[in-house]
Amino acid sequence: MAEVLNPTDGTPLAFDVSGEGPAILLLHGSALSRAIWRGLGYVRGLEGFTVIRMDLRGHGRSGKPHAPDAYRMPLVVEDVIAVLDAAAAPLAHVVGYSFGSRVAFALAAHTPDRVASLVTLGGAYGAQGGQVEKVFFPGYLEAMRAGGMAAFADGFEAAGNSLDPATRAAFLANDAEALAAYFEATEAGEGIPEEVLSGLGVPALLMVGALDAPRLAASRRAAALMPDARLVELPGRTHASTLFPAGPVLDELVPFLKENS
């Protein structure tokens, strides 16, 4: 594991680099960590690339501020650029799941010259007010504050969501107070305006579960707006099951990356 500091607020950012070839940055979703990509088989499936995995602030082994203002998207984009710089990757394919896809959209909008291609998995670009509760379960913040991450994981499963062992382990490893601050900031975020989205000319692959209705609608809209974007629906998948099993995702992802390297 390596570490770099955000240049504005000094938050430490944990990341690792493996393999050789064109650079790929993997951005995990809410309450997860960079470990999810190895646990679900993505690192192994991306042989032939330099794979950069980072823990987003508030997650994994990165710094965990307890103030919502510390999770504003401009700071998160700075985090990503700091990691790319530390990994000696001036240009990278950026692959994000869920919140990671929001970061990927923001990075492409802010510094398109750093993004070789954009891949979103269960992604959305607009404001998220009220959507986080729908992804997890009603009262998720209250459960987290009262019972910590175990209550959060239990509530997620009780709401009818499947939870593989790797994802459950990632949930339980979180700092509940930091994650609550992160979610507050996520709910308040403004998202990417459609006029900005329509100007993103980077090659894009937008993958989403066919049963993930809000993200499917958002991805369809993004594919229609972006000049060089393709939508792929993953049959039978919800938002929670977007990444697993990895095989069908990699079957679309790897040829796309090779075509745009």
Phi, psi and omega per residue, in radians:
M1 nan 2.430 3.049
A2 -2.009 2.946 -3.117
E3 -2.525 2.484 3.047
V4 -2.420 2.733 -3.114
L5 -1.800 2.475 2.977
N6 -1.102 2.304 -3.039
P7 -1.232 -0.304 -3.108
T8 -1.599 -0.881 -3.057
D9 -2.015 0.015 3.054
G10 1.319 0.176 3.115
T11 -1.093 2.235 3.108
P12 -1.297 2.445 -3.073
L13 -2.185 2.079 -3.131
A14 -1.571 2.419 3.103
F15 -2.695 2.903 2.990
D16 -2.514 2.802 -3.082
V17 -2.309 2.328 3.106
S18 -2.506 2.731 3.071
G19 1.428 3.141 3.138
E20 -2.396 2.575 3.132
G21 2.228 -2.912 3.111
P22 -0.978 2.508 -3.062
A23 -1.389 2.409 3.041
I24 -2.240 2.236 3.054
L25 -1.804 2.178 3.133
L26 -1.826 2.189 -3.100
L27 -2.055 2.038 -3.059
H28 -1.358 3.074 3.123
G29 -1.690 -3.100 -3.098
S30 -1.033 2.391 3.059
A31 1.210 0.183 3.117
L32 -1.897 -2.827 3.088
S33 -2.746 3.106 3.136
R34 -1.108 -0.344 -3.127
A35 -1.087 -0.440 -3.065
I36 -1.076 -0.575 -3.085
W37 -1.201 -0.641 3.067
R38 -1.317 -0.742 -3.092
G39 -1.056 -0.580 -3.111
L40 -1.665 0.020 3.021
G41 1.673 0.152 -3.098
Y42 -1.298 -0.657 3.135
V43 -1.081 -0.800 3.104
R44 -1.090 -0.675 -3.110
G45 -1.274 -0.220 -3.127
L46 -1.834 0.531 3.056
E47 -1.013 2.407 -3.087
G48 1.742 0.017 3.085
F49 -2.220 2.731 2.926
T50 -1.490 1.975 -3.045
V51 -1.746 2.091 3.088
I52 -1.876 2.116 3.099
R53 -2.054 2.282 3.112
M54 -2.202 2.636 2.960
D55 -1.563 2.041 3.072
L56 -1.096 2.638 -3.131
R57 -0.942 2.457 -3.072
G58 1.541 -0.036 -3.034
H59 -2.344 2.771 3.032
G60 0.938 -2.286 -3.120
R61 -1.767 0.170 3.033
S62 -1.389 2.946 3.134
G63 -1.063 2.634 -3.048
K64 -2.240 1.297 3.083
P65 -1.057 2.665 -3.115
H66 -1.847 0.132 -3.138
A67 -1.887 2.285 3.141
P68 -0.962 -0.595 -3.132
D69 -1.070 -0.379 -3.138
A70 -1.286 -0.139 -3.092
Y71 -1.956 0.348 3.055
R72 -1.108 2.481 -3.037
M73 -1.000 -0.664 3.102
P74 -1.009 -0.615 3.085
L75 -1.200 -0.683 3.140
V76 -1.145 -0.699 3.084
V77 -1.099 -0.713 3.052
E78 -1.033 -0.690 3.097
D79 -0.992 -0.844 -3.089
V80 -1.090 -0.775 3.135
I81 -1.101 -0.687 3.111
A82 -1.083 -0.704 3.122
V83 -1.186 -0.776 3.106
L84 -1.038 -0.719 3.110
D85 -1.112 -0.792 -3.117
A86 -1.148 -0.507 3.126
A87 -1.528 0.092 -3.133
A88 0.971 0.808 -3.134
A89 -2.128 1.490 3.137
P90 -1.147 -0.384 -3.134
L91 -2.446 2.346 -3.111
A92 -2.589 2.573 2.869
H93 -1.257 2.359 -3.073
V94 -2.038 2.107 -3.090
V95 -2.088 2.097 -3.116
G96 -2.255 2.472 3.052
Y97 -1.896 2.305 3.034
S98 0.955 -2.040 3.110
F99 -1.032 -0.590 3.086
G100 -1.032 -0.541 3.098
S101 -1.258 -0.573 3.068
R102 -1.125 -0.706 3.077
V103 -1.111 -0.729 -3.139
A104 -1.088 -0.765 3.073
F105 -1.033 -0.797 -3.105
A106 -1.122 -0.693 3.107
L107 -1.106 -0.780 -3.138
A108 -1.111 -0.613 3.117
A109 -1.260 -0.625 -3.058
H110 -1.438 -0.806 -3.095
T111 -2.378 1.263 -3.097
P112 -1.066 -0.384 -3.139
D113 -1.234 -0.187 3.101
R114 -1.664 -0.103 -2.975
V115 -1.971 1.916 3.108
A116 -1.270 -0.678 3.043
S117 -2.767 2.837 -3.082
L118 -2.144 2.212 3.085
V119 -2.201 2.160 3.085
T120 -1.995 2.455 3.128
L121 -2.163 1.935 -3.061
G122 1.087 0.761 -2.986
G123 -1.728 2.775 3.020
A124 -2.573 2.645 -3.052
Y125 -1.976 -0.287 -3.029
G126 -1.529 -3.107 3.094
A127 -1.062 2.523 -3.018
Q128 -1.883 0.169 -3.117
G129 -0.882 2.069 3.130
G130 1.489 -0.167 -3.079
Q131 -1.471 -0.506 -3.061
V132 -1.094 -0.723 3.115
E133 -1.049 -0.605 3.127
K134 -1.230 -0.549 3.103
V135 -1.217 -0.733 -3.074
F136 -1.704 -1.518 3.088
F137 -2.969 2.697 3.123
P138 -1.021 2.324 3.133
G139 1.402 0.353 -3.076
Y140 -1.090 -0.663 -3.131
L141 -1.187 -0.730 3.123
E142 -1.115 -0.716 3.117
A143 -1.100 -0.737 -3.135
M144 -1.115 -0.764 -3.113
R145 -1.217 -0.571 -3.098
A146 -1.495 -0.653 -3.019
G147 -2.187 0.147 3.106
G148 1.258 -2.855 -3.028
M149 -1.257 -0.446 3.081
A150 -1.124 -0.729 3.097
A151 -1.144 -0.635 3.097
F152 -1.108 -0.851 -3.130
A153 -1.112 -0.735 -3.140
D154 -1.132 -0.718 3.128
G155 -1.151 -0.627 3.107
F156 -1.089 -0.794 3.123
E157 -1.201 -0.693 -3.124
A158 -1.110 -0.422 3.118
A159 -1.398 0.046 3.078
G160 1.683 0.219 3.129
N161 -1.594 2.471 3.043
S162 -1.381 2.522 -3.086
L163 -2.412 1.785 3.122
D164 -1.231 2.774 -3.066
P165 -1.002 -0.648 -3.132
A166 -1.143 -0.701 -3.133
T167 -1.242 -0.710 3.112
R168 -1.069 -0.754 3.120
A169 -1.065 -0.696 3.115
A170 -1.133 -0.734 3.082
F171 -0.997 -0.865 -3.022
L172 -1.191 -0.355 -3.098
A173 -1.397 -0.065 -3.036
N174 -1.436 2.743 2.972
D175 -1.536 1.946 -3.003
A176 -1.064 -0.689 -3.119
E177 -1.163 -0.734 3.105
A178 -1.141 -0.721 -3.105
L179 -1.185 -0.608 3.079
A180 -1.095 -0.732 3.094
A181 -1.110 -0.722 3.107
Y182 -1.046 -0.791 -3.125
F183 -1.152 -0.646 3.079
E184 -1.029 -0.773 3.133
A185 -1.165 -0.679 3.125
T186 -1.082 -0.758 3.126
E187 -1.087 -0.552 -3.072
A188 -1.557 -0.162 -3.078
G189 -1.103 2.600 -3.062
E190 -1.570 -0.359 -3.108
G191 1.381 -3.027 -3.107
I192 -1.745 2.162 3.086
P193 -1.084 2.584 -3.084
E194 -1.133 -0.528 3.123
E195 -1.192 -0.501 3.047
V196 -1.280 -0.759 3.139
L197 -1.017 -0.714 -3.106
S198 -1.184 -0.259 3.093
G199 -1.696 0.030 3.140
L200 -1.439 1.817 -3.057
G201 -1.599 0.043 -3.126
V202 -1.180 2.554 3.042
P203 -1.033 2.358 -3.056
A204 -2.380 2.441 3.040
L205 -2.123 2.024 -3.069
L206 -1.909 1.861 -3.070
M207 -1.919 2.393 -3.045
V208 -2.729 2.549 3.100
G209 -1.147 2.424 3.139
A210 -1.132 -0.378 3.130
L211 -1.707 0.088 -3.132
D212 -1.702 1.287 -2.914
A213 -0.964 -0.864 -3.103
P214 -1.109 -0.779 3.136
R215 -1.230 -0.540 3.079
L216 -1.125 -0.784 3.114
A217 -1.102 -0.740 3.137
A218 -1.139 -0.699 -3.130
S219 -1.204 -0.658 3.069
R220 -1.074 -0.750 3.134
R221 -1.134 -0.759 3.124
A222 -1.084 -0.737 3.136
A223 -1.099 -0.580 3.124
A224 -1.287 -0.550 -3.087
L225 -1.469 -0.648 -3.011
M226 -1.385 2.438 -3.049
P227 -1.125 -0.533 -3.016
D228 -2.376 1.020 -3.071
A229 -2.171 2.547 3.096
R230 -2.249 2.358 3.138
L231 -1.704 2.339 3.034
V232 -2.216 2.107 3.068
E233 -1.560 2.382 3.116
L234 -1.750 1.886 -3.030
P235 -1.029 2.396 3.006
G236 1.302 0.107 -3.058
R237 -1.801 2.423 2.982
T238 -1.600 -3.089 3.076
H239 -1.107 -0.760 -3.097
A240 -1.144 -0.496 -3.089
S241 -1.780 0.283 -3.100
T242 -0.971 -0.770 -2.995
L243 -1.504 -0.295 -2.970
F244 -2.221 2.307 -0.024
P245 -1.298 2.722 -3.011
A246 -1.316 -0.467 -3.000
G247 -0.869 -0.988 -3.118
P248 -1.102 -0.535 3.090
V249 -1.197 -0.828 3.134
L250 -1.106 -0.555 3.115
D251 -1.072 -0.523 3.059
E252 -1.574 -0.682 -3.021
L253 -1.195 -0.849 -3.018
V254 -1.113 -0.842 3.102
P255 -1.067 -0.628 3.099
F256 -1.085 -0.796 -3.141
L257 -1.105 -0.755 -3.127
K258 -1.143 -0.664 -3.135
E259 -1.131 -0.515 -3.054
N260 -1.875 0.280 3.112
S261 -1.692 nan nan
